Amino acid sequence: MSERYLALVLHAPTDLRLDEREVGPIGPGQVMVRVGMGGICGSDLHYFHHGGFGAIRVKEPMALGHEVAGTVSAVAADVTTLKVGDRVAVNPSLPCGRCQYCLEGLPNQCTDMRYFGSAMRTPHVQGAFRNLLVCEAIQCEPIGADTPMALASLAEPFAVGLHAVSRAGSLLGKRVLVSGCGPIGAMVVAAARLHGAAEIIATDVVDAPLKVVRAMGADKTHNVASEPDWTQPYARNKGQIDVMFECSGNERALRSGLDAMRPRGVVVQLGLGGDVSVPQNVIVAKELLMMGSFRFHAEFALAVRLINDKRVDLAPVITRAFGMKHAVEAFELASDRQRAMKVLIDFGSDV
């Protein structure tokens, strides 16, 4: 008789159920992971509240989640890199390795990507919010015996922050602005601090996340809702900011940040908010370099290593963990920016 597992499955907007499913066979190169902790991401919240985002819609029941860590419980006969009992963070990204972009060294742009908990393709790629997960051994990065599972589950969003920093080029001695301080903005702050930024300024419209990013390494914070003139000291002499990471996806946040950019500064856009308009005259006159940052690849292993080596403390972003049976409550809390930053699901807890 096949082993069964419990998964957090979205059937329709706000209809999140704890479903029992059958564990599939472990194929060559694969392992089974008993999931310990998982973090609720912004994309999970979009699926939960709206059934998707943009043109991406959930068309069939789909397990959510892609930020997880756990313990290896079984391995295929040909797997030599892992053994039963190993603690691992699981990379949710599985590029094909064969398409044009994979072969060009851009696996995060893979045209046949499989990413846990994604409705971008049909059948959907089922997510990792389950107590048993079969995945490729190459998706697993070992975590230290003394690395808390909760911190290991943050490797994925931290990898997003590390990739964004890599897109910007050297931050050594630079003045950096992080606009939008949700979990990704907080991870960018941590990554920028590690990469030698001389000063990190962070902005948001809510006070609570600003307190968190100060603990993550931000030097100055501004609530732009209560400080409408916050850009004035940074806009002097054509601008004072070398690099901006725009993590909110908000047009007003981008435009105000551009006012503070110095000539030939770099703007990295992470936040997604749909179509926005930008002042071409500012971009041209200041000779600004604007670019996007999408997911990650090699940065996942780096993220795990930095967490293992305690080179970074991501604990300030963790708000609370809930057992699987209370997942809906967890999603509701994660949706409240006044009360929560990163909410976790404890897959080993019955309460």
C-alpha positions as CSV (number, residue, x, y, z in Angstrom):
1,M,0.0,0.0,0.0
2,S,1.4,3.4,-1.0
3,E,2.2,6.0,1.6
4,R,-0.1,9.0,1.8
5,Y,0.5,12.6,2.7
6,L,-1.4,15.7,3.7
7,A,-1.2,18.8,1.5
8,L,-2.6,22.3,1.6
9,V,-4.6,22.5,-1.6
10,L,-6.4,25.5,-3.0
11,H,-9.7,24.6,-4.7
12,A,-10.9,28.1,-5.3
13,P,-10.2,31.6,-3.9
14,T,-10.1,31.4,-0.1
15,D,-11.0,27.6,-0.3
16,L,-7.9,26.1,1.1
17,R,-8.2,22.5,2.3
18,L,-6.1,19.9,4.0
19,D,-6.3,17.1,1.5
20,E,-4.9,13.6,1.7
21,R,-3.1,12.4,-1.4
22,E,-1.0,9.4,-2.4
23,V,2.7,9.7,-2.5
24,G,4.0,8.9,-6.0
25,P,7.0,6.6,-6.6
26,I,10.5,7.9,-6.1
27,G,12.1,7.9,-9.5
28,P,15.8,7.9,-10.4
29,G,17.7,10.9,-9.0
30,Q,14.9,11.7,-6.6
31,V,14.4,11.8,-2.8
32,M,11.5,12.0,-0.4
33,V,11.6,14.9,2.1
34,R,9.5,15.1,5.2
35,V,8.8,18.8,5.2
36,G,9.4,20.6,8.4
37,M,8.7,24.3,7.8
38,G,7.3,26.3,5.0
39,G,7.0,30.1,4.4
40,I,3.9,31.8,3.0
41,C,4.9,33.9,0.0
42,G,3.2,36.8,-1.7
43,S,2.3,34.6,-4.7
44,D,0.7,32.1,-2.3
45,L,-1.5,35.0,-1.0
46,H,-2.5,36.0,-4.5
47,Y,-3.6,32.5,-5.2
48,F,-5.4,32.3,-1.9
49,H,-7.3,35.5,-2.2
50,H,-7.8,35.9,-5.9
51,G,-7.1,32.5,-7.5
52,G,-4.1,33.8,-9.3
53,F,-2.6,37.0,-10.6
54,G,-2.8,38.7,-14.0
55,A,-3.5,36.1,-16.6
56,I,-2.3,33.2,-14.4
57,R,-5.3,31.5,-12.8
58,V,-5.8,28.3,-10.9
59,K,-7.8,26.0,-13.1
60,E,-7.6,22.8,-11.0
61,P,-6.9,22.0,-7.3
62,M,-3.3,23.0,-6.6
63,A,-1.2,22.5,-3.5
64,L,0.4,25.9,-2.6
65,G,3.9,26.7,-1.4
66,H,7.4,26.8,-2.5
67,E,9.5,28.0,0.5
68,V,10.3,24.8,2.4
69,A,12.9,22.9,4.4
70,G,12.8,19.4,5.8
71,T,14.5,16.0,6.4
72,V,15.3,13.4,3.8
73,S,13.2,10.3,4.5
74,A,14.0,8.1,1.5
75,V,16.4,8.2,-1.5
76,A,16.5,6.5,-4.9
77,A,19.1,3.9,-5.4
78,D,21.2,6.1,-7.7
79,V,21.4,9.1,-5.3
80,T,24.8,9.4,-3.7
81,T,24.8,13.0,-2.6
82,L,22.1,12.6,0.1
83,K,21.1,10.1,2.7
84,V,18.2,9.4,4.9
85,G,18.3,11.8,7.9
86,D,19.9,14.7,6.0
87,R,18.3,18.1,6.7
88,V,17.8,20.1,3.6
89,A,16.4,23.3,2.1
90,V,14.5,22.6,-1.1
91,N,15.0,24.7,-4.2
92,P,11.5,25.1,-5.7
93,S,13.0,25.9,-9.2
94,L,13.6,23.1,-11.7
95,P,14.8,24.4,-15.0
96,C,14.8,22.0,-18.0
97,G,18.5,22.4,-18.7
98,R,17.8,22.0,-22.5
99,C,16.1,25.1,-23.7
100,Q,17.9,28.1,-25.3
101,Y,18.1,30.1,-22.1
102,C,19.3,27.2,-19.9
103,L,22.0,26.6,-22.5
104,E,22.9,30.3,-22.5
105,G,23.4,30.1,-18.7
106,L,20.1,31.8,-17.9
107,P,18.2,29.0,-16.2
108,N,15.9,31.4,-14.3
109,Q,14.6,32.3,-17.7
110,C,13.9,28.7,-18.7
111,T,11.0,28.3,-21.1
112,D,10.1,24.9,-19.7
113,M,10.5,25.7,-16.0
114,R,8.8,23.7,-13.3
115,Y,8.3,25.7,-10.1
116,F,6.5,24.4,-7.0
117,G,3.0,25.8,-6.5
118,S,2.7,27.4,-10.0
119,A,-0.4,27.6,-12.2
120,M,1.6,29.0,-15.1
121,R,1.3,25.6,-16.9
122,T,-1.5,23.1,-17.1
123,P,-1.5,20.6,-15.4
124,H,-0.3,22.9,-12.6
125,V,3.0,22.2,-10.8
126,Q,1.8,21.1,-7.4
127,G,3.3,23.0,-4.5
128,A,5.4,21.9,-1.6
129,F,3.0,22.7,1.3
130,R,2.7,19.0,2.3
131,N,4.2,16.8,4.9
132,L,5.9,14.5,2.3
133,L,7.5,15.8,-0.8
134,V,9.2,13.9,-3.7
135,C,11.7,16.1,-5.5
136,E,14.9,15.9,-7.4
137,A,18.0,15.3,-5.3
138,I,19.7,18.3,-7.1
139,Q,17.0,20.5,-5.6
140,C,18.2,19.9,-2.1
141,E,20.8,21.9,-0.3
142,P,22.0,20.4,3.0
143,I,21.5,22.6,6.1
144,G,23.5,22.4,9.3
145,A,22.5,20.3,12.3
146,D,22.2,23.6,14.3
147,T,20.4,25.6,11.6
148,P,16.7,26.1,12.7
149,M,14.3,24.6,10.1
150,A,12.4,27.9,10.2
151,L,15.5,29.9,9.0
152,A,16.3,27.3,6.4
153,S,12.8,27.7,4.9
154,L,13.7,31.3,4.2
155,A,16.5,30.4,1.7
156,E,14.2,30.9,-1.3
157,P,13.2,34.5,-0.6
158,F,16.7,35.3,0.5
159,A,18.0,33.9,-2.8
160,V,15.6,36.3,-4.6
161,G,17.3,39.2,-2.7
162,L,20.8,37.9,-3.5
163,H,19.9,37.7,-7.2
164,A,18.6,41.2,-7.2
165,V,21.8,42.5,-5.6
166,S,23.9,40.6,-8.2
167,R,22.0,42.3,-10.9
168,A,22.9,45.7,-9.6
169,G,26.6,45.2,-9.7
170,S,29.0,46.2,-6.9
171,L,27.4,47.8,-3.9
172,L,30.7,48.4,-2.1
173,G,30.5,51.9,-0.6
174,K,27.2,52.7,-2.3
175,R,24.1,54.4,-0.9
176,V,21.2,52.1,-1.4
177,L,17.4,52.7,-1.4
178,V,15.0,49.8,-0.8
179,S,11.5,50.8,-1.7
180,G,8.8,48.5,-0.3
181,C,9.7,46.5,2.9
182,G,7.7,43.3,2.6
183,P,9.6,40.0,3.0
184,I,11.5,40.5,-0.3
185,G,12.4,44.0,0.6
186,A,13.7,42.8,3.9
187,M,15.8,40.1,2.2
188,V,17.2,42.7,-0.2
189,V,18.2,44.8,2.8
190,A,20.0,41.8,4.3
191,A,21.7,41.0,1.0
192,A,22.8,44.6,0.4
193,R,24.3,44.8,3.9
194,L,26.3,41.6,3.1
195,H,27.5,43.0,-0.2
196,G,29.1,46.1,1.3
197,A,26.5,48.9,1.0
198,A,27.7,51.9,2.9
199,E,24.2,53.1,3.8
200,I,20.8,51.5,3.3
201,I,17.6,53.6,3.3
202,A,14.3,51.8,3.4
203,T,10.8,53.1,2.7
204,D,7.3,51.8,3.1
205,V,3.8,53.0,3.8
206,V,3.5,51.0,7.1
207,D,5.6,51.4,10.2
208,A,5.7,47.7,11.3
209,P,7.8,46.4,8.4
210,L,10.2,49.4,8.8
211,K,10.9,48.2,12.3
212,V,11.8,44.8,10.9
213,V,14.1,46.1,8.2
214,R,16.0,48.2,10.8
215,A,16.7,44.9,12.6
216,M,17.8,43.4,9.2
217,G,20.4,46.2,8.6
218,A,18.7,49.3,7.3
219,D,20.4,52.5,8.5
220,K,17.5,54.8,7.9
221,T,13.8,54.3,7.3
222,H,10.9,56.5,6.1
223,N,7.2,56.0,6.2
224,V,6.4,57.7,2.9
225,A,2.7,58.0,3.9
226,S,3.5,60.2,6.9
227,E,6.6,61.8,5.4
228,P,5.5,63.0,2.0
229,D,8.6,65.1,1.5
230,W,11.0,62.3,2.4
231,T,12.9,62.5,-0.9
232,Q,14.0,66.2,-0.4
233,P,17.4,65.5,1.3
234,Y,18.2,62.7,-1.1
235,A,17.2,64.7,-4.3
236,R,19.8,67.5,-3.7
237,N,22.5,68.1,-6.3
238,K,20.7,65.9,-8.9
239,G,20.3,63.0,-6.4
240,Q,22.1,61.1,-3.7
241,I,21.1,57.4,-4.2
242,D,23.4,55.1,-6.1
243,V,21.2,52.0,-6.4
244,M,17.5,51.6,-5.8
245,F,15.7,48.3,-5.4
246,E,12.0,48.8,-6.0
247,C,10.2,46.0,-4.3
248,S,6.7,47.4,-4.0
249,G,5.5,47.4,-7.6
250,N,3.9,50.8,-6.9
251,E,4.2,53.5,-9.6
252,R,4.4,56.3,-7.1
253,A,7.2,54.6,-5.2
254,L,9.2,54.2,-8.3
255,R,8.7,57.7,-9.5
256,S,9.6,59.3,-6.1
257,G,12.7,57.0,-5.9
258,L,13.8,58.2,-9.3
259,D,13.9,61.8,-8.0
260,A,16.4,60.7,-5.4
261,M,18.7,58.8,-7.9
262,R,22.0,60.3,-8.7
263,P,23.2,60.4,-12.4
264,R,24.1,57.0,-13.8
265,G,22.5,55.3,-10.9
266,V,21.1,51.8,-11.1
267,V,17.4,50.9,-10.6
268,V,16.5,47.3,-10.0
269,Q,12.8,46.5,-10.3
270,L,11.6,43.4,-8.3
271,G,8.0,44.4,-7.3
272,L,5.2,43.5,-9.7
273,G,2.3,46.0,-10.0
274,G,1.2,45.8,-13.6
275,D,1.8,48.5,-16.2
276,V,3.3,51.7,-14.9
277,S,4.4,55.0,-16.5
278,V,7.9,56.3,-15.9
279,P,9.3,59.8,-16.5
280,Q,11.5,59.4,-19.6
281,N,13.0,62.8,-19.1
282,V,14.4,61.8,-15.7
283,I,15.8,58.5,-17.0
284,V,17.4,60.2,-20.0
285,A,18.7,63.3,-18.2
286,K,20.2,61.3,-15.3
287,E,21.4,58.5,-17.6
288,L,19.8,55.9,-15.3
289,L,20.2,52.2,-15.8
290,M,16.9,50.4,-15.2
291,M,16.6,46.6,-15.1
292,G,14.5,43.8,-13.8
293,S,15.3,41.0,-11.4
294,F,13.5,37.6,-11.7
295,R,13.8,34.7,-9.3
296,F,17.3,33.2,-8.9
297,H,19.4,30.2,-9.7
298,A,22.9,29.7,-8.2
299,E,22.0,32.1,-5.4
300,F,19.9,29.5,-3.7
301,A,22.9,27.4,-2.7
302,L,24.6,30.7,-1.6
303,A,21.6,31.6,0.5
304,V,21.7,28.3,2.3
305,R,25.4,28.5,2.9
306,L,25.1,32.0,4.3
307,I,22.3,30.9,6.6
308,N,24.3,27.8,7.7
309,D,27.4,29.8,8.4
310,K,25.4,32.4,10.4
311,R,26.6,35.2,8.1
312,V,23.1,36.6,8.1
313,D,20.3,36.6,10.7
314,L,16.9,36.4,9.0
315,A,15.0,35.7,12.2
316,P,13.6,39.3,12.5
317,V,11.3,38.6,9.5
318,I,9.6,35.6,11.1
319,T,6.2,36.6,12.7
320,R,4.7,33.2,13.8
321,A,4.3,29.6,12.8
322,F,1.0,27.7,12.6
323,G,0.3,24.0,12.3
324,M,-1.2,22.6,9.1
325,K,-4.7,22.5,10.6
326,H,-4.6,26.2,11.1
327,A,-3.3,27.1,7.7
328,V,-6.3,29.4,6.8
329,E,-5.6,31.4,10.0
330,A,-1.9,31.6,8.9
331,F,-2.8,32.9,5.5
332,E,-5.2,35.5,7.0
333,L,-2.4,36.8,9.3
334,A,0.1,36.8,6.5
335,S,-2.2,39.1,4.6
336,D,-2.1,41.7,7.3
337,R,0.9,43.9,6.8
338,Q,0.2,45.7,10.0
339,R,0.7,42.5,12.0
340,A,2.9,40.2,9.9
341,M,6.0,39.9,7.9
342,K,6.7,36.2,7.2
343,V,4.3,33.6,8.5
344,L,5.3,30.0,8.5
345,I,3.5,26.6,8.4
346,D,4.9,24.0,10.8
347,F,4.3,20.7,8.9
348,G,5.5,18.6,11.9
349,S,2.9,20.1,14.3
350,D,-0.7,18.9,14.8
351,V,-1.6,22.2,16.6
